[in-house]
Amino acid sequence: MVAENRAGANGMIGVALTVQAPPDGYTLGLAGGGPLTLARVVDSRVRFDVQRDLVPLARIARVPLVLAARADLPARDTGRAAPLLSEAERALVGLEGWILRLR
């Protein structure tokens, strides 16, 4: 087995190469949630459709996600952060290399 890391675009390059490979079993892709769930949402140029073009073979790991904010945010839990977010004119959310602009 040869592992070839195709880094970039938060994993979308590797997923695209997996989709484009011949269906002969010699190419398998390993990707996190970002390129599999958000790719088409944040980049309309993405040509692959995860549900159409890929099939899950195994879950390799369970990875916890942590919701974090700047240390100087005047909130220390989601109950206090949610009202701040709802009152904001705009918000940025970062997730596994993505930055999503809300509003």
C-alpha positions in Angstrom: 0.0 0.0 0.0 1.2 3.5 -0.9 -0.2 6.5 0.9 -0.1 9.6 -1.2 -1.1 12.8 0.6 -2.7 15.3 -1.7 -3.0 18.3 0.6 -4.8 21.5 -0.2 -8.3 23.0 -0.3 -9.1 21.4 3.1 -9.1 17.9 1.6 -11.2 18.6 -1.5 -8.3 17.9 -3.8 -7.9 14.4 -2.4 -11.6 13.7 -2.5 -11.8 14.9 -6.1 -8.9 12.6 -7.1 -10.6 9.7 -5.4 -13.8 10.4 -7.4 -11.8 10.7 -10.7 -9.9 7.4 -10.2 -10.9 4.3 -12.0 -13.2 2.1 -10.0 -10.7 -0.7 -9.8 -10.1 -0.8 -6.0 -6.6 0.6 -6.2 -7.6 4.1 -5.0 -9.3 4.7 -1.6 -9.9 8.1 -0.1 -9.7 9.1 3.5 -11.3 12.5 4.4 -12.7 14.4 7.3 -16.1 15.9 7.6 -15.3 19.2 5.8 -14.7 18.1 2.3 -17.5 15.5 2.5 -20.2 17.8 4.0 -19.4 21.4 3.2 -17.5 21.4 -0.1 -20.4 22.2 -2.4 -21.8 24.7 0.1 -18.7 26.9 0.3 -17.4 26.4 -3.3 -19.7 26.2 -6.2 -16.9 25.0 -8.5 -16.8 21.6 -6.8 -17.6 19.0 -9.4 -18.2 15.9 -7.2 -21.4 14.9 -5.4 -20.5 12.9 -2.3 -23.8 11.0 -2.2 -23.6 10.2 -5.9 -19.9 9.6 -6.4 -18.7 7.9 -3.2 -19.7 5.1 -0.9 -18.7 4.9 2.8 -16.6 1.8 3.5 -15.8 2.2 7.2 -15.8 4.8 9.9 -12.2 5.1 10.9 -12.5 7.4 14.0 -14.8 9.5 16.0 -13.4 13.0 16.3 -14.7 15.5 18.8 -15.3 19.0 17.7 -14.8 21.9 20.1 -16.7 25.2 19.9 -14.3 27.9 20.8 -14.2 31.7 20.7 -11.6 34.4 21.4 -10.6 34.7 25.0 -11.9 38.3 25.2 -15.5 37.4 24.1 -17.8 38.4 27.0 -19.3 34.9 27.2 -18.1 31.7 28.7 -20.7 29.3 27.5 -23.1 28.8 24.6 -26.0 30.2 26.6 -24.3 33.6 26.8 -22.7 33.4 23.3 -26.0 32.7 21.4 -27.6 36.1 22.1 -24.4 37.8 21.0 -24.4 35.9 17.7 -28.1 36.7 17.1 -27.5 40.4 17.7 -24.5 40.6 15.5 -24.7 42.2 12.0 -22.5 39.4 10.7 -20.5 36.5 12.1 -17.7 34.3 11.0 -17.5 30.6 11.9 -14.3 28.6 11.3 -14.6 24.8 10.9 -11.7 22.5 9.9 -10.0 25.0 7.7 -13.3 26.7 6.5 -14.4 30.1 7.4 -18.1 30.6 6.9 -19.6 34.0 6.9 -23.1 34.1 8.5 -25.5 36.8 7.3 
